[in-house]
Amino acid sequence: MTSKNLDHFLKVNLADLKEKGLYNVIDPLESPNGPMITIAGKELINLSSNNYLGLATDDRLKEAAIDAVKKFGTGAGAVRTINGTLKIHLELEEKLAKFKKTEAAIAYQSGFNCNMAAISAVMDKNDAILSDELNHASIIDGCRLSKAKIIRFNHSDMEDLRARAKEAKESGLYNKIMVITDGVFSMDGDIAKLPEIVEIAEEFDLITYVDDAHGSGVLGDGAGTVKHFGLSDKIDFQIGTLSKAIGVVGGYVAGKQDLIDWLKVRSRPFLFSTSLTPADVAACIKAIEILTDSTELNKKLWENGDYLKAGLKKLGFNIGASETPITPCIIGDEVQTQEFSKRLNQEGVYAKSIVFPTVPRGTGRVRNMPSAAHTKEMLDRAISIYEKVGKEMGII
Ligand SMILES: Cc1ncc(COP(=O)(O)O)c(C=O)c1O
């Protein structure tokens, strides 16, 4: 017999989430995750994917993946440290280091895994981590896993960071102190204040850790937030994901050779989880080559982002403090946010609602992720649907 206690816990809590409008319904796609998608037989303008540059459906990546499957098979067959390191894993890491302008890089199976791997490989219970309050869930979990003291600072508040760094340093309680931030905050599209963070880090001898999942491929001509600010030699850990702008799956840390050597012997997902598949690795290599050769996709992404933002702002939507193509429409109330997203969907736009616990309570939003693959016609149509539904619901 299975647990009655568990059955009760699940029933009560699922019902509670549904009642509060916090239960996320998953819509399976019947098409690739491109600028237009098909869900339940209906074609929709897709503004919910992290496929920023359109590379997830790019023929060059698909061909590279198919060739790799033919040459190496479907799986790498082991963890990296046993015999799951194919030559193409090393080629990818070399290309990532060049792209990020660091001495070396290490690839993981996901961006989430990167944060599980990298933080706890260097931080422990005798250390402290200064963490932006809006950091991504995987950073929070990575910090918890390390057992270091977590000291949250107010979002992008440099005075608060400085005060907490000073206090932590002067307490003499910690062997090492790290400051950790998203490069681009994915719920609002704002950029971390890296120049100030570096200044504070230098003042208090902090280890710097930037998770650039949403900045890579987007800022700094594609190389990311750190390059955008010209700080490549000042950040210890540059984390990236291969599953958003790069269009495949995986994650990486780029940094000094010693750091990468250490992660290769001490980071647990590298040692205890099977390595990226040959198809994924080959497609990532192709994507990095494309981004190294040309900034065309990056330029198109920004053009489309600026266009959508201007259109929604002009209509009177609250698009928050976004500085990147990520464009939230902040509605506030969770139930109204979900209803707004549902109505957009009925009219032909797929823009997912994001509510607590992904964002703070009362800041529910419909988040738009325009990509390089959208056409002006698609964006115009999306803006006119926003206008119709926004007016109908009294949001604008
Ligand atoms: C800042 C940040 N880090 C890590 C991740 C996880 O990346 P992945 O999807 O490659 O696991 C995300 C994904 O949303 C993210 O936004």
Ligand as a Chemical Component Dictionary entry (heavy atoms), coordinates in Angstrom:
data_LIG
# 
_chem_comp.id                   LIG 
_chem_comp.type                 NON-POLYMER 
_chem_comp.pdbx_formal_charge   0 
_chem_comp.three_letter_code    LIG 
# 
loop_
_chem_comp_atom.comp_id 
_chem_comp_atom.atom_id 
_chem_comp_atom.alt_atom_id 
_chem_comp_atom.type_symbol 
_chem_comp_atom.charge 
_chem_comp_atom.model_Cartn_x 
_chem_comp_atom.model_Cartn_y 
_chem_comp_atom.model_Cartn_z 
_chem_comp_atom.pdbx_ordinal 
LIG C1 C1 C 0 20.221 32.432 -14.451 1  
LIG C2 C2 C 0 19.947 31.021 -14.854 2  
LIG N1 N1 N 0 20.846 30.075 -14.547 3  
LIG C3 C3 C 0 20.664 28.798 -14.894 4  
LIG C4 C4 C 0 19.545 28.398 -15.580 5  
LIG C5 C5 C 0 19.382 26.960 -15.937 6  
LIG O1 O1 O 0 19.866 26.749 -17.207 7  
LIG P1 P1 P 0 19.498 25.400 -17.972 8  
LIG O2 O2 O 0 18.142 25.577 -18.541 9  
LIG O3 O3 O 0 20.568 25.268 -19.007 10 
LIG O4 O4 O 0 19.570 24.310 -16.970 11 
LIG C6 C6 C 0 18.581 29.342 -15.941 12 
LIG C7 C7 C 0 17.368 28.911 -16.674 13 
LIG O5 O5 O 0 16.337 29.476 -16.656 14 
LIG C8 C8 C 0 18.795 30.677 -15.571 15 
LIG O6 O6 O 0 17.886 31.617 -15.887 16 
# 
loop_
_chem_comp_bond.comp_id 
_chem_comp_bond.atom_id_1 
_chem_comp_bond.atom_id_2 
_chem_comp_bond.value_order 
_chem_comp_bond.pdbx_ordinal 
LIG C1 C2 SING 1  
LIG C2 N1 SING 2  
LIG C2 C8 DOUB 3  
LIG N1 C3 DOUB 4  
LIG C3 C4 SING 5  
LIG C4 C5 SING 6  
LIG C4 C6 DOUB 7  
LIG C5 O1 SING 8  
LIG O1 P1 SING 9  
LIG P1 O2 DOUB 10 
LIG P1 O3 SING 11 
LIG P1 O4 SING 12 
LIG C6 C7 SING 13 
LIG C6 C8 SING 14 
LIG C7 O5 DOUB 15 
LIG C8 O6 SING 16 
# 
